[in-house]
Amino acid sequence: MKIKFKEFREKRDLSQEEVAKILGVNRTAVAKWETGANSPRTDRLVELAKLFRCTVDELLGVKSK
């Protein structure tokens, strides 16, 4: 699963380093989430959605019917 991480991060004008610091992870983890090499844990998805002011569904690219 490749989340729409970079799109939302850039809309908020945040760097990977800033996101990492806010979430208490290293920048490498953030970069891997962005490239799809790794996925954040479920609890991190919730934190990311709050940070990016979107829903988890939007972050995951889930289309509502």
A tleap script that builds the chain and sets N, CA, C and O, in Angstrom:
source leaprc.protein.ff14SB
mol = sequence {
  NMET LYS ILE LYS PHE LYS GLU PHE ARG GLU
  LYS ARG ASP LEU SER GLN GLU GLU VAL ALA
  LYS ILE LEU GLY VAL ASN ARG THR ALA VAL
  ALA LYS TRP GLU THR GLY ALA ASN SER PRO
  ARG THR ASP ARG LEU VAL GLU LEU ALA LYS
  LEU PHE ARG CYS THR VAL ASP GLU LEU LEU
  GLY VAL LYS SER CLYS
}
set mol.1.N position { 0.850 -1.178 0.000 }
set mol.1.CA position { 0.000 0.000 0.000 }
set mol.1.C position { 0.892 1.236 0.000 }
set mol.1.O position { 1.778 1.375 0.843 }
set mol.2.N position { 0.654 2.112 -0.932 }
set mol.2.CA position { 1.395 3.376 -0.975 }
set mol.2.C position { 0.424 4.504 -0.617 }
set mol.2.O position { -0.475 4.847 -1.385 }
set mol.3.N position { 0.632 5.056 0.550 }
set mol.3.CA position { -0.238 6.138 0.981 }
set mol.3.C position { 0.106 7.408 0.218 }
set mol.3.O position { 1.193 7.529 -0.347 }
set mol.4.N position { -0.815 8.341 0.208 }
set mol.4.CA position { -0.628 9.607 -0.504 }
set mol.4.C position { 0.110 10.597 0.396 }
set mol.4.O position { -0.272 11.757 0.549 }
set mol.5.N position { 1.166 10.085 0.970 }
set mol.5.CA position { 1.886 10.818 1.997 }
set mol.5.C position { 2.520 12.101 1.478 }
set mol.5.O position { 2.314 13.175 2.043 }
set mol.6.N position { 3.283 11.989 0.413 }
set mol.6.CA position { 4.032 13.145 -0.086 }
set mol.6.C position { 3.094 14.286 -0.482 }
set mol.6.O position { 3.363 15.453 -0.194 }
set mol.7.N position { 2.002 13.938 -1.139 }
set mol.7.CA position { 1.024 14.951 -1.562 }
set mol.7.C position { 0.502 15.745 -0.370 }
set mol.7.O position { 0.461 16.975 -0.412 }
set mol.8.N position { 0.108 15.055 0.681 }
set mol.8.CA position { -0.426 15.732 1.855 }
set mol.8.C position { 0.664 16.487 2.615 }
set mol.8.O position { 0.424 17.577 3.134 }
set mol.9.N position { 1.860 15.903 2.676 }
set mol.9.CA position { 2.972 16.570 3.365 }
set mol.9.C position { 3.310 17.885 2.677 }
set mol.9.O position { 3.521 18.903 3.336 }
set mol.10.N position { 3.360 17.860 1.357 }
set mol.10.CA position { 3.694 19.075 0.615 }
set mol.10.C position { 2.591 20.126 0.707 }
set mol.10.O position { 2.881 21.322 0.731 }
set mol.11.N position { 1.337 19.699 0.759 }
set mol.11.CA position { 0.236 20.660 0.929 }
set mol.11.C position { 0.364 21.423 2.238 }
set mol.11.O position { -0.010 22.592 2.325 }
set mol.12.N position { 0.896 20.752 3.255 }
set mol.12.CA position { 1.098 21.391 4.561 }
set mol.12.C position { 2.454 22.095 4.655 }
set mol.12.O position { 2.790 22.678 5.686 }
set mol.13.N position { 3.224 22.036 3.573 }
set mol.13.CA position { 4.533 22.687 3.512 }
set mol.13.C position { 5.457 22.204 4.628 }
set mol.13.O position { 6.105 22.996 5.312 }
set mol.14.N position { 5.499 20.880 4.793 }
set mol.14.CA position { 6.354 20.272 5.807 }
set mol.14.C position { 7.440 19.444 5.133 }
set mol.14.O position { 7.204 18.829 4.093 }
set mol.15.N position { 8.620 19.430 5.723 }
set mol.15.CA position { 9.699 18.576 5.231 }
set mol.15.C position { 9.568 17.194 5.871 }
set mol.15.O position { 8.842 17.015 6.849 }
set mol.16.N position { 10.275 16.232 5.309 }
set mol.16.CA position { 10.301 14.903 5.913 }
set mol.16.C position { 10.858 14.992 7.329 }
set mol.16.O position { 10.362 14.328 8.239 }
set mol.17.N position { 11.875 15.802 7.510 }
set mol.17.CA position { 12.496 15.970 8.822 }
set mol.17.C position { 11.505 16.535 9.840 }
set mol.17.O position { 11.471 16.091 10.987 }
set mol.18.N position { 10.703 17.507 9.423 }
set mol.18.CA position { 9.715 18.106 10.330 }
set mol.18.C position { 8.662 17.083 10.734 }
set mol.18.O position { 8.292 16.995 11.905 }
set mol.19.N position { 8.187 16.321 9.780 }
set mol.19.CA position { 7.187 15.284 10.079 }
set mol.19.C position { 7.784 14.254 11.034 }
set mol.19.O position { 7.135 13.842 11.996 }
set mol.20.N position { 9.001 13.847 10.770 }
set mol.20.CA position { 9.673 12.875 11.632 }
set mol.20.C position { 9.769 13.388 13.071 }
set mol.20.O position { 9.497 12.656 14.023 }
set mol.21.N position { 10.152 14.636 13.210 }
set mol.21.CA position { 10.296 15.222 14.547 }
set mol.21.C position { 8.942 15.279 15.266 }
set mol.21.O position { 8.853 14.958 16.451 }
set mol.22.N position { 7.901 15.684 14.554 }
set mol.22.CA position { 6.563 15.777 15.148 }
set mol.22.C position { 6.084 14.412 15.630 }
set mol.22.O position { 5.486 14.300 16.700 }
set mol.23.N position { 6.352 13.365 14.828 }
set mol.23.CA position { 5.866 12.021 15.158 }
set mol.23.C position { 6.826 11.220 16.033 }
set mol.23.O position { 6.480 10.140 16.511 }
set mol.24.N position { 8.029 11.749 16.243 }
set mol.24.CA position { 8.986 11.044 17.076 }
set mol.24.C position { 9.604 9.828 16.398 }
set mol.24.O position { 9.897 8.825 17.048 }
set mol.25.N position { 9.798 9.927 15.091 }
set mol.25.CA position { 10.448 8.861 14.321 }
set mol.25.C position { 11.637 9.470 13.594 }
set mol.25.O position { 11.834 10.685 13.637 }
set mol.26.N position { 12.435 8.635 12.922 }
set mol.26.CA position { 13.545 9.206 12.168 }
set mol.26.C position { 13.119 9.521 10.732 }
set mol.26.O position { 12.114 9.003 10.247 }
set mol.27.N position { 13.886 10.367 10.068 }
set mol.27.CA position { 13.543 10.813 8.729 }
set mol.27.C position { 13.528 9.657 7.732 }
set mol.27.O position { 12.762 9.677 6.768 }
set mol.28.N position { 14.369 8.653 7.960 }
set mol.28.CA position { 14.402 7.492 7.079 }
set mol.28.C position { 13.054 6.780 7.060 }
set mol.28.O position { 12.602 6.340 6.003 }
set mol.29.N position { 12.413 6.663 8.212 }
set mol.29.CA position { 11.088 6.035 8.281 }
set mol.29.C position { 10.092 6.822 7.442 }
set mol.29.O position { 9.301 6.242 6.698 }
set mol.30.N position { 10.135 8.130 7.562 }
set mol.30.CA position { 9.228 8.992 6.800 }
set mol.30.C position { 9.480 8.828 5.297 }
set mol.30.O position { 8.536 8.730 4.513 }
set mol.31.N position { 10.739 8.798 4.904 }
set mol.31.CA position { 11.090 8.627 3.490 }
set mol.31.C position { 10.583 7.290 2.964 }
set mol.31.O position { 10.093 7.213 1.838 }
set mol.32.N position { 10.697 6.245 3.763 }
set mol.32.CA position { 10.214 4.922 3.344 }
set mol.32.C position { 8.699 4.889 3.216 }
set mol.32.O position { 8.172 4.235 2.316 }
set mol.33.N position { 7.988 5.583 4.098 }
set mol.33.CA position { 6.535 5.666 3.964 }
set mol.33.C position { 6.178 6.350 2.656 }
set mol.33.O position { 5.250 5.944 1.956 }
set mol.34.N position { 6.924 7.384 2.341 }
set mol.34.CA position { 6.648 8.178 1.148 }
set mol.34.C position { 6.882 7.393 -0.136 }
set mol.34.O position { 6.137 7.553 -1.102 }
set mol.35.N position { 7.889 6.565 -0.155 }
set mol.35.CA position { 8.206 5.795 -1.362 }
set mol.35.C position { 7.436 4.488 -1.445 }
set mol.35.O position { 7.429 3.835 -2.488 }
set mol.36.N position { 6.790 4.105 -0.358 }
set mol.36.CA position { 6.062 2.845 -0.334 }
set mol.36.C position { 6.944 1.665 0.049 }
set mol.36.O position { 6.495 0.519 0.011 }
set mol.37.N position { 8.203 1.933 0.420 }
set mol.37.CA position { 9.111 0.863 0.831 }
set mol.37.C position { 8.691 0.268 2.172 }
set mol.37.O position { 9.036 -0.870 2.489 }
set mol.38.N position { 7.955 1.033 2.944 }
set mol.38.CA position { 7.458 0.602 4.241 }
set mol.38.C position { 6.152 1.341 4.488 }
set mol.38.O position { 5.891 2.365 3.856 }
set mol.39.N position { 5.337 0.839 5.391 }
set mol.39.CA position { 4.065 1.487 5.721 }
set mol.39.C position { 4.033 1.841 7.197 }
set mol.39.O position { 4.550 1.096 8.030 }
set mol.40.N position { 3.427 2.974 7.525 }
set mol.40.CA position { 3.320 3.335 8.944 }
set mol.40.C position { 2.328 2.420 9.657 }
set mol.40.O position { 1.405 1.882 9.046 }
set mol.41.N position { 2.537 2.257 10.954 }
set mol.41.CA position { 1.591 1.494 11.768 }
set mol.41.C position { 0.239 2.208 11.754 }
set mol.41.O position { 0.155 3.389 11.416 }
set mol.42.N position { -0.792 1.496 12.118 }
set mol.42.CA position { -2.148 2.047 12.130 }
set mol.42.C position { -2.239 3.292 13.005 }
set mol.42.O position { -2.862 4.280 12.617 }
set mol.43.N position { -1.624 3.251 14.176 }
set mol.43.CA position { -1.699 4.417 15.055 }
set mol.43.C position { -0.987 5.617 14.443 }
set mol.43.O position { -1.378 6.760 14.684 }
set mol.44.N position { 0.048 5.367 13.659 }
set mol.44.CA position { 0.744 6.457 12.967 }
set mol.44.C position { -0.130 7.034 11.856 }
set mol.44.O position { -0.086 8.236 11.594 }
set mol.45.N position { -0.918 6.191 11.206 }
set mol.45.CA position { -1.826 6.694 10.165 }
set mol.45.C position { -2.798 7.714 10.752 }
set mol.45.O position { -3.088 8.739 10.135 }
set mol.46.N position { -3.290 7.420 11.939 }
set mol.46.CA position { -4.212 8.346 12.612 }
set mol.46.C position { -3.493 9.655 12.923 }
set mol.46.O position { -4.042 10.734 12.702 }
set mol.47.N position { -2.270 9.562 13.434 }
set mol.47.CA position { -1.479 10.766 13.738 }
set mol.47.C position { -1.201 11.566 12.468 }
set mol.47.O position { -1.288 12.794 12.468 }
set mol.48.N position { -0.864 10.861 11.383 }
set mol.48.CA position { -0.597 11.535 10.108 }
set mol.48.C position { -1.840 12.248 9.594 }
set mol.48.O position { -1.762 13.383 9.124 }
set mol.49.N position { -2.983 11.583 9.685 }
set mol.49.CA position { -4.228 12.193 9.223 }
set mol.49.C position { -4.531 13.470 10.009 }
set mol.49.O position { -4.966 14.468 9.434 }
set mol.50.N position { -4.304 13.436 11.295 }
set mol.50.CA position { -4.511 14.642 12.110 }
set mol.50.C position { -3.538 15.743 11.700 }
set mol.50.O position { -3.924 16.902 11.550 }
set mol.51.N position { -2.280 15.371 11.522 }
set mol.51.CA position { -1.258 16.336 11.138 }
set mol.51.C position { -1.571 16.971 9.788 }
set mol.51.O position { -1.410 18.178 9.607 }
set mol.52.N position { -2.017 16.149 8.847 }
set mol.52.CA position { -2.287 16.633 7.494 }
set mol.52.C position { -3.712 17.163 7.315 }
set mol.52.O position { -4.095 17.604 6.232 }
set mol.53.N position { -4.487 17.111 8.402 }
set mol.53.CA position { -5.873 17.606 8.385 }
set mol.53.C position { -6.694 16.932 7.292 }
set mol.53.O position { -7.326 17.585 6.462 }
set mol.54.N position { -6.661 15.612 7.322 }
set mol.54.CA position { -7.446 14.812 6.380 }
set mol.54.C position { -7.931 13.575 7.115 }
set mol.54.O position { -7.613 13.386 8.289 }
set mol.55.N position { -8.688 12.744 6.444 }
set mol.55.CA position { -9.115 11.484 7.035 }
set mol.55.C position { -8.100 10.397 6.683 }
set mol.55.O position { -7.308 10.554 5.754 }
set mol.56.N position { -8.130 9.314 7.421 }
set mol.56.CA position { -7.262 8.185 7.096 }
set mol.56.C position { -7.617 7.657 5.709 }
set mol.56.O position { -6.731 7.288 4.938 }
set mol.57.N position { -8.918 7.621 5.387 }
set mol.57.CA position { -9.340 7.171 4.052 }
set mol.57.C position { -8.724 8.042 2.950 }
set mol.57.O position { -8.261 7.525 1.933 }
set mol.58.N position { -8.719 9.339 3.150 }
set mol.58.CA position { -8.117 10.235 2.162 }
set mol.58.C position { -6.614 9.975 2.041 }
set mol.58.O position { -6.059 9.958 0.943 }
set mol.59.N position { -5.981 9.777 3.172 }
set mol.59.CA position { -4.541 9.512 3.189 }
set mol.59.C position { -4.208 8.218 2.446 }
set mol.59.O position { -3.185 8.123 1.768 }
set mol.60.N position { -5.088 7.225 2.586 }
set mol.60.CA position { -4.874 5.947 1.929 }
set mol.60.C position { -5.375 5.927 0.484 }
set mol.60.O position { -5.159 4.954 -0.238 }
set mol.61.N position { -6.037 6.995 0.070 }
set mol.61.CA position { -6.552 7.054 -1.297 }
set mol.61.C position { -7.815 6.255 -1.498 }
set mol.61.O position { -8.126 5.859 -2.621 }
set mol.62.N position { -8.557 6.009 -0.420 }
set mol.62.CA position { -9.812 5.265 -0.495 }
set mol.62.C position { -10.901 6.206 -0.992 }
set mol.62.O position { -11.121 7.278 -0.428 }
set mol.63.N position { -11.563 5.795 -2.033 }
set mol.63.CA position { -12.643 6.621 -2.591 }
set mol.63.C position { -13.954 6.254 -1.925 }
set mol.63.O position { -14.281 5.074 -1.800 }
set mol.64.N position { -14.706 7.255 -1.498 }
set mol.64.CA position { -16.017 6.988 -0.906 }
set mol.64.C position { -17.054 6.839 -2.010 }
set mol.64.O position { -16.922 7.418 -3.088 }
set mol.65.N position { -18.064 6.071 -1.731 }
set mol.65.CA position { -19.091 5.802 -2.749 }
set mol.65.C position { -20.185 6.831 -2.729 }
set mol.65.O position { -21.124 6.750 -3.521 }
savepdb mol mol.pdb
quit
